[in-house]
Amino acid sequence: MDVKRILDTIREVEVWAQRMESLKGRMRGLPRSQRATLRSELEIVHQQLEHYQALVADMKRSVAQPMFSDFVEKV
């Protein structure tokens, strides 16, 4: 697994998480009628965040599996 890809994906998770917090903050300051317009954007951000979090989890598993296999072979 390419370390640069893993780090880039982790950075992407951080970007989407910051975007989500920013949207939530903006929504808090708006009247209820105006918050509805940002809810669809918040849902998209939430989906992207989940996607990148799942990628990171998959990458961790793909890195951990060979390490565990190597350990078992040595024991």
C-alpha positions as CSV (number, residue, x, y, z in Angstrom):
1,M,0.0,0.0,0.0
2,D,1.3,3.4,-1.0
3,V,1.9,5.5,2.2
4,K,1.2,8.7,0.2
5,R,-2.3,7.4,-0.7
6,I,-3.1,6.6,2.9
7,L,-1.9,10.0,4.1
8,D,-3.8,11.8,1.3
9,T,-7.0,9.9,2.3
10,I,-6.5,10.8,6.0
11,R,-6.1,14.4,5.0
12,E,-9.3,14.2,2.9
13,V,-11.2,12.9,6.0
14,E,-9.9,15.9,7.9
15,V,-11.0,18.3,5.2
16,W,-14.5,16.8,5.1
17,A,-14.8,16.8,8.9
18,Q,-13.8,20.5,9.0
19,R,-16.4,21.2,6.3
20,M,-19.1,19.5,8.3
21,E,-18.3,21.4,11.4
22,S,-18.2,24.7,9.4
23,L,-21.7,23.9,8.0
24,K,-23.1,23.0,11.4
25,G,-21.8,26.3,12.8
26,R,-23.3,28.3,10.0
27,M,-26.6,26.5,10.5
28,R,-26.7,27.3,14.2
29,G,-26.6,31.0,13.3
30,L,-29.5,30.8,10.8
31,P,-33.2,30.9,11.3
32,R,-34.9,27.5,11.0
33,S,-36.4,28.4,7.6
34,Q,-32.9,29.1,6.1
35,R,-31.3,26.0,7.7
36,A,-33.2,23.8,5.3
37,T,-31.2,25.0,2.4
38,L,-28.0,23.8,4.0
39,R,-29.3,20.4,5.1
40,S,-28.9,18.9,1.6
41,E,-25.3,20.2,1.5
42,L,-24.7,18.8,5.0
43,E,-26.0,15.4,3.9
44,I,-23.6,15.4,0.9
45,V,-20.7,16.3,3.2
46,H,-21.7,13.6,5.6
47,Q,-21.7,11.0,2.8
48,Q,-18.3,12.1,1.6
49,L,-16.9,11.9,5.2
50,E,-18.3,8.4,5.6
51,H,-16.8,7.3,2.2
52,Y,-13.3,8.5,3.1
53,Q,-13.5,7.1,6.6
54,A,-14.4,3.7,5.1
55,L,-11.4,4.0,2.7
56,V,-9.1,4.7,5.6
57,A,-10.5,1.7,7.5
58,D,-10.0,-0.5,4.4
59,M,-6.4,0.8,4.0
60,K,-5.7,0.1,7.6
61,R,-6.9,-3.5,7.2
62,S,-4.9,-4.0,4.1
63,V,-1.7,-2.8,5.8
64,A,-2.4,-4.7,9.1
65,Q,-3.2,-8.1,7.4
66,P,0.3,-8.6,5.9
67,M,1.9,-7.5,9.1
68,F,-0.1,-10.0,11.1
69,S,0.6,-12.8,8.5
70,D,4.3,-12.1,8.8
71,F,4.2,-12.2,12.6
72,V,2.3,-15.5,12.5
73,E,4.9,-17.0,10.1
74,K,7.7,-16.1,12.4
75,V,6.1,-17.5,15.5
